[in-house]
Amino acid sequence: MAKKTIMLVCSAGMSTSLLVTKMQKAADEQGLDTDIFAVSASDADNHLASKDVDVLLLGPQVRFMKADFEKRLESKGIPLDVINMADYGLMNGEKVLQQAISLIDNK
């Protein structure tokens, strides 16, 4: 199975780093080859330009940017969604990882 690159975007990139750690742990437990990282919204374009991203998840605090990101990702064919508020609040890495994988599988 190919490596899956999962990009999380939030307002500053801080709160989401804990979620990245938990998602990576869940991926390791499931034997998935993943590259999961978090960036601030202002830094997202640089990463999209330099990395081959499979899916982009927005933190609940930047969900208002969804339409803007959809426009940018349309041509790249990268699926996008907002992280479930409850899963984000609970830092449920396994659930957020499942959300990301199903978006990749369904694109």
NORLINLIN-V424748 format. One record per residue. N is the residue number from 1. SS is DSSP state (~ for helix, > for strand, _ for the rest). OMEGA is omega in degrees with one decimal (NA if undefined). D_CENTER is the distance of its C-alpha to the mean C-alpha in whole Angstrom. Layout:
n & ss & omega & d_center
N & SS & OMEGA & D_CENTER
N & SS & OMEGA & D_CENTER
This chain:
n & ss & omega & d_center
1 & _ & -178.6 & 19
2 & _ & 176.8 & 17
3 & _ & 178.4 & 14
4 & > & 179.8 & 11
5 & > & -174.5 & 8
6 & > & -179.5 & 5
7 & > & 175.7 & 4
8 & > & 179.3 & 3
9 & > & 176.2 & 7
10 & > & -174.6 & 9
11 & _ & -178.2 & 13
12 & _ & 180.0 & 14
13 & _ & -176.1 & 12
14 & _ & -175.8 & 14
15 & ~ & -175.7 & 13
16 & ~ & -178.1 & 10
17 & ~ & 176.1 & 11
18 & ~ & 178.9 & 13
19 & ~ & 177.5 & 10
20 & ~ & 179.6 & 9
21 & ~ & -179.0 & 12
22 & ~ & 177.1 & 13
23 & ~ & -179.9 & 10
24 & ~ & 178.9 & 12
25 & ~ & 178.9 & 15
26 & ~ & 179.3 & 14
27 & ~ & 179.1 & 13
28 & ~ & 179.8 & 16
29 & ~ & -179.7 & 18
30 & _ & 179.9 & 18
31 & _ & -180.0 & 18
32 & _ & 176.9 & 15
33 & _ & -175.5 & 15
34 & > & 170.0 & 11
35 & > & -176.1 & 10
36 & > & 179.6 & 7
37 & > & -179.6 & 7
38 & > & 177.1 & 7
39 & > & 174.5 & 9
40 & > & -178.3 & 12
41 & ~ & -177.8 & 12
42 & ~ & -177.3 & 15
43 & ~ & -172.1 & 14
44 & ~ & -176.8 & 11
45 & ~ & 178.3 & 14
46 & ~ & -178.5 & 15
47 & ~ & 178.4 & 12
48 & ~ & -180.0 & 12
49 & ~ & -172.5 & 16
50 & ~ & -176.6 & 16
51 & _ & 176.3 & 13
52 & _ & -174.4 & 13
53 & _ & 179.5 & 9
54 & _ & -178.7 & 9
55 & > & 178.4 & 6
56 & > & 177.4 & 4
57 & > & 178.9 & 3
58 & > & 173.0 & 6
59 & _ & -177.7 & 8
60 & ~ & -177.4 & 12
61 & ~ & 177.2 & 14
62 & ~ & -177.8 & 12
63 & ~ & 177.6 & 13
64 & ~ & -179.8 & 16
65 & ~ & -173.2 & 14
66 & ~ & -177.6 & 13
67 & ~ & 179.0 & 16
68 & ~ & 179.5 & 16
69 & ~ & 178.5 & 12
70 & ~ & 178.3 & 14
71 & ~ & -177.6 & 17
72 & ~ & -173.8 & 15
73 & ~ & -176.9 & 13
74 & ~ & -175.3 & 16
75 & _ & -178.7 & 18
76 & _ & -179.0 & 15
77 & _ & 179.6 & 15
78 & _ & 177.9 & 11
79 & > & -174.2 & 10
80 & > & 174.0 & 8
81 & > & 175.4 & 8
82 & > & 178.6 & 9
83 & _ & 177.7 & 8
84 & _ & -175.5 & 12
85 & ~ & -178.1 & 14
86 & ~ & 179.7 & 16
87 & ~ & 178.9 & 13
88 & ~ & -178.9 & 12
89 & ~ & -179.8 & 15
90 & _ & -176.6 & 16
91 & _ & -178.1 & 13
92 & _ & -176.7 & 13
93 & ~ & -177.6 & 11
94 & ~ & -179.5 & 13
95 & ~ & -178.9 & 12
96 & ~ & 175.8 & 8
97 & ~ & 178.1 & 8
98 & ~ & 179.2 & 11
99 & ~ & -178.6 & 9
100 & ~ & -177.7 & 7
101 & ~ & -178.8 & 10
102 & ~ & 175.5 & 12
103 & ~ & 179.0 & 10
104 & ~ & -177.2 & 11
105 & ~ & -175.8 & 14
106 & ~ & -175.9 & 15
107 & _ & NA & 15
